Amino acid sequence: MLSTSVMRTEFRRYLRGKTPWIIGLCFVLVSGLPTQPDADVVQVLGDAVVFVDAQVAVAVTVPFAAAALGFRSIIGERENGTARVLIGTQLTRRQFVLGKTLGRSAALAVPIVAGIIVIVGSDVFQYGRFSVPLLVGLLLISLGYVFAWVGVTVGLSAASSSTARAAVIVFGVTLFLGGFWNSLTLPFLWQFVTGSAPSNQMANPAAFEAGKWLSLQSAYYALTDWLLGGPVGPTSAASQVSDALRRTGQATSTGPVIPLWTALIISSAWPAIALWSGTAVFRRNDLAPASETGILQKLWNQSPSHLLLGRFPFKWIPGQNGVVDSLPGSWQPVARREFRRLVRTPGVWVLGVLVLGAGVLSLSPTTLVQDSLGARVPLAGLQTPIALLGGVGILFGTFRTVTRERDTGSIRVTAGTAASRTNTLVGLVLGRASAFAVPVVGAVLGTCLVAIPRYGLVPFGTLAVFLAVTLVFVGCIAGLGVAISTVIRSQSIAGTVILVFTGLHFAWFPISNALYSAATGTSVDGFTPPDNPIFVFVRWLPPLRLFNVVTNPILGVPNSAASAAGVISDLQENVFSNIVVVQSAYGSNVPVWYLHPTVAFVELILWCVIPFGVALVLYQYRSVD
């Protein structure tokens, strides 16, 4: 079969490189993130306890590893022109996609299997227990999990028309439909469908619990929980046993909310649908992606609003008025070009619509939050959409800014103008930041407008300060994205860095716990924060979390990196979460100077200034080619 040769080529290519072994190292490091199971949990799991760390490491690492390994698998070959050569032989497009999937699955399976053996071996020495059948079963289920995620990413890559679109789509699926389905996407969809936020008093709780099984990660957890002999559910075996003991005092449960065999169907359906859909799109499209126009772009080009937008002069930002042009430097033409180029594409407006939609859907919080915030509810509902959707979207909208110009050769035209290299980078940042700021600010104002009949007008001073912080946040994230694009010369590597960077952000709580534990020798988590406030400072370091730290005081909420609604809920009695509110943890809203919101604001700016400074130095001495 001709796809076998493609599979062997892919397998050998990646095993000879550094990527699989970096994945293996990350896999072993991730295994140390979960806290050590309690004595009761260890007693219940028995021989299966040595497989708990490996179970969590596989569930967390494989989605992001598959995304990094597969998002350019098909579109990269098309952009490089090698797909024309390969398809020009007797190899069909279906065989091409299948060979890529099998080859990259096998390449990813090697470090995953090796990592499982290392982790289990380490835990065997710790607990003195072992079971060969459980090890074989875990390896088989993990191999299926690897193939499923690689199949999804390769299918999405086959359906994409550019590296940027592939990176955004693959990351979105990996993040929101995979690892964070239970905590973010499902509650969002539930609120969209039912009109009410999930809570202890919600209707149809069984349906909500069944919905948690629909992600690949949850299906993997369900299968491995059954294998390890714990209560079956969409979380790890240790968590399932711990929750059962806390609720009922026994390690038994009433059984899964839906039959176990549905996890097998879910695990098979995801890659099957992705590969079938991706191959179907790939067979219809030309092998040269540059000749294609995406679906959104086609609709955008035909829309009347786009025609009106194209005739709008955009002189106001970063524009041609006397105030802007009188500022020092010659960055204005570059900024104007980037602003016009980006604002006439559908991507920035789709981002604005997503932020607006998420903000509107967040206008129905619990009664406690409504009573606490009053007219500030719409701003509180916008915190998470701006930080997550806005921050991630801006990163993916800027990570190719310089690398793409270098690859296409258009950077020579820019370098030949009167703008210096410093002014060029400044113009790229300001132009792109301005383009993203327009829809984001529009989403904030739109959400506040929709909320008027229910909550009244947002206080003008609060809204003005919130918008100012939002503009600074957009500019800092855009500067960070352009800096990454300048420092890293390869689009694929830059995309992988963005994937890893954002993945680390969402997994930062357990990572920060592990870092603090390694530095101090004290095991900690958010449920029991230590007396040292440095623990909180470390948890606040990622830039997307700093937005909440800075905006919470604006909304009159105690100091925390969680959203305002989460902080208010966490302050109530008999509520247990890993959110750390400084006031409840240390008895004071700002116990030390480095936990003050103004320091967090400075940290946010430094996330742009330091990488951008490094990019400026490198850009001065590098060739434009």
VOTI-760374 format. One record per residue (C-alpha): residue in one letter; x, y, z. Coordinates in steps of 0.05 Angstrom, whole numbers, plus 5000, padded with zeros to 4 digits. Layout:
! residues N
AXYZ;...
//
This chain:
! residues 625
M500050005000;L502850674979;S500851015044;T505650545080;S511650905049;V508951575073;M507951285142;R515051025145;T517851685120;E513952085172;F515851605228;R523251625212;R523452375200;Y520552545268;L524352025308;R530852305280;G529052995304;K528453315373;T520953395376;P518952695402;W524252715456;I522253415478;I515153145483;G517652555524;L521153025572;C514953465579;F510952835590;V515152615648;L515053325678;V507453355672;S506852705710;G509453075772;L503953595771;P498353195805;T498653205881;Q500252555916;P493952145930;D491452096002;A492451466042;D485051286033;V485551355957;V491850935955;Q488350385996;V482350385949;L486250365884;G491049825907;D495849605852;A492750115805;V495650705845;V502250655807;F498650825742;V495051455765;D500751945749;A501651635680;Q494151665667;V493952415680;A500352545641;V497552195579;A490952565584;V494153245589;T500353185544;V497752805484;P492753335459;F497953885458;A503453435432;A498853195375;A497053915359;A504354125356;L506153515314;G500353525266;F497654225253;R502354315192;S502253585171;I498153695107;I497854455098;G505454495108;E506554015050;R501754415007;E505055075022;N512054795010;G509954484944;T511953784963;A504753554962;R504553654887;V510553184879;L507652644924;I500552674896;G503552674826;T505451944836;Q500351384844;L499051614915;T491851854925;R490052424972;R486451945018;Q492651515023;F496852135034;V492552355094;L492351645122;G499851555116;K501052215151;T496352025207;L499351335219;G506551585213;R505752155262;S501651735309;A507251225312;A512451775322;L508452065380;A507051375409;V514451235420;P515851785472;I508951685504;V510050935514;A517151055539;G514651595586;I509151135614;I514350595629;V518951095664;I513351405706;V510350735725;G517250465743;S518451065788;D511750975823;V513050225832;F519150405874;Q514950895914;Y508850455928;G511749755920;R505949515877;F505249305804;S500448955756;V502448715686;P495248675659;L493849395681;L500249635648;V498549285582;G491449565584;L493850265599;L498750235541;L493449995492;I488350525512;S493851055510;L495850845439;G488650915417;Y488451595450;V494751815412;F491851585346;A485251935360;W488452615374;V493352565316;G487552375270;V483752995292;T489653465282;V491553165214;G484353205191;L483853935211;S490554075177;A487853755113;A481654205115;S485654845127;S487955325073;S493855645110;T498555515168;A495456065209;R488355795201;A490855095216;A494255335280;V488055715304;I483255155287;V487454595315;F488954985379;G481655165388;V479454445382;T485054205427;L483654725480;F476154845480;L473554175454;G478853755488;G482453915552;F477754465576;W471154175553;N468554055624;S470854695656;L469655215601;T466254985537;L460654555564;P458355075616;F458555605561;L454255165514;W449654985571;Q448355715587;F447355865513;V442155305505;T438555355572;G439656095587;S442155945658;A449055825686;P450555115713;S449555095789;N447154645844;Q439954835828;M440254745752;A435154335714;N436953665683;P443553555720;A444052855691;A444353135621;F449853615641;E453853045672;A452952635609;G455353215567;K462053175603;W463552515568;L463352815498;S470653025495;L476452565476;Q479852695542;S473652515582;A472651875542;Y479951685556;Y479051815630;A472651385631;L476050795597;T482250825641;D478150925704;W474550285688;L481149945676;L484050175742;G477949965781;G475550645806;P468950995798;V468051145723;G467651875703;P470752435662;T476552555709;S482552165734;A481851535777;A484851885838;S479952465831;Q473951995821;V475751595884;S477052235924;D470452545904;A466651905920;L469851865989;R468252606002;R460952545980;T458851866008;G464651626051;Q465351026005;A469450895943;T463550615904;S458950995859;T452050875830;G455250755762;P456751205704;V451351675680;I451651365611;P454050665589;L461550555586;W461250335514;T459451045493;A466651245511;L469050765456;I464251085406;I466551785425;S473851595420;S472751315350;A467951845325;W472652445336;P478352205291;A473551875241;I469552515230;A475752955228;L479452505178;W473352405134;S471653145133;G478853365124;T480052875067;A473553085032;V475753825035;F482853655014;R480353264953;R476253854928;N481554384938;D487654544896;L494354304921;A496855024921;P493455354981;A495456054957;S490255994902;E484655874952;T480156354990;G477356125056;I469956065068;L469856655116;Q473857075068;K469056915011;L463057115053;W466757735077;N468557955006;Q461257894984;S458158245045;P455658965037;S458659155103;H465558965077;L464559395015;L462859985058;L468659835104;G473459805045;R471460525025;F472260785095;P478661205100;F480760975170;K484261635182;W482961625256;I487361045280;P493161005271;G491361475214;Q493562075177;N491562625225;G496363145250;V496762875321;V499062175302;D503662395245;S506962915290;L509262375338;P516662195336;G519061655288;S517061415219;W512760825241;Q506161135219;P506060875147;V507560155170;A502260195225;R497260475175;R498659915126;E497959375179;F491659675206;R488259715138;R490659025118;L488158695181;V481759075192;R479358865122;T479958125139;P474357735174;G478857465229;V478958075274;W471458165268;V470157435282;L474257525346;G470058135364;V463657745352;L466157175396;V467857645453;L461157995445;G457357335444;A461057065505;G459857725542;V452457725527;L451756995549;S455157185614;L449757685633;S445957175674;P450557015733;T448056765800;T443657225842;L449457315891;V453857605836;Q448358045810;D446958335879;S454458455891;L456158785825;G449759115802;A450959525739;R458159255734;V455758555716;P457058635641;L464258835654;A465258235700;G462257785646;L467358055596;Q473557905638;T474257175616;P472357295542;I477357855535;A482957495571;L481956815538;L478656925471;G481757605460;G488757435486;V489356765449;G486257055385;I491157645384;L497057175394;F494856745335;G493557375295;T500657635305;F505357035309;R506657055233;T507357805226;V514757815211;T516057095192;R510857115137;E513757755108;R520657435109;D518156795076;T514257165021;G519757675009;S515258275023;I519858465080;R524758725029;V519659235007;T518659465079;A526159485091;G527059915030;T522760475057;A524861055100;A522660705164;S528260425206;R527859715232;T525859975300;N520360395271;T518159805228;L517059355289;V513659925327;G509060035268;L507459295263;V505559265336;L501459905337;G497959755271;R495859045291;A494059255362;S489659805334;A486159325287;F484558835343;A482659395391;V476859635347;P472558995351;V474558845423;V472459545446;G466159475404;A464658815439;V465359155507;L460759725488;G455859245455;T455358805517;C454259415561;L448859655513;V445258985514;A445458985590;I442259665600;P434959415604;R436858925659;Y442459255698;G442359985677;L448260405653;V455260205673;P458360775713;F462261195664;G468661235706;T468760475715;L467560355641;A472960855620;V478260545665;F476259835643;L476860035569;A483660355582;V486259715614;T483259315557;L487059735506;V493559645544;F492258895547;V490958855472;G497259255458;C501558825504;I499158165475;A500058425404;G507158645422;L508557955451;G506057615388;V510158065342;A516257945385;I515457195379;S514657265304;T521157675301;V525457235345;I523156575314;R524456525240;S520055915224;Q512455975221;S511555255244;I516155345304;A512856015321;G505955675318;T508455115363;V511155625413;I504355975415;L500955305426;V505755125483;F505455815513;T497955825515;G497655105539;L502355275596;H497955865614;F491755425622;A495654905661;W499355425702;F495855295768;P498554575775;I505154795745;S505855365794;N504154885851;A509654415828;L514654975820;Y513255245890;S513454545919;A520154405886;A523055065910;T520655025982;G519854275993;T512554386015;S506854065977;V501454595963;D495254715922;G490055255914;F485454925966;T490655026020;P495155606001;P501555696043;D502956276088;N508056556038;P504657055990;I510056905938;F505756295922;V500256765897;F505257195859;V507656585820;R500556385804;W499357085774;L505257095727;P501956895660;P499757525622;L492657275609;R491457205684;L494157895699;F488258205663;N483557945718;V488358175772;V488358885744;T480858935729;N478158625793;P479759265834;I476259675780;L470059255792;G470759305868;V472558575877;P477958315925;N484858175897;S485357525857;A487157245788;A480156935782;S474357295749;A470057745791;A464357235792;G469056685814;V471857125870;I465057305897;S462856575897;D469356345929;L468456825988;Q462056476010;E461855966066;N462455226050;V465355355981;F471754985963;S475755145901;N482955235879;I481755985869;V486256385915;V483157035939;V488457435976;Q483557716026;S481057026048;A487856696046;Y491957226083;G486757656118;S488558276078;N487058486007;V494358685994;P498758366048;V505258536012;W507059055960;Y508258565903;L501058335905;H498359035892;P494359095827;T498959655802;V504759165805;A500658675764;F499459235714;V507059345709;E508058595700;L503158595643;I506959155608;L513558785620;W510758175583;C510858625521;V516959065535;I522058515551;P520558055491;F519858655445;G526558925469;V529858255453;A526458255385;L528958955370;V536158755385;L535858135342;Y532158485285;Q537659015281;Y543058505263;R539257975225;S538657935150;V531858105122;D531857445083;
//
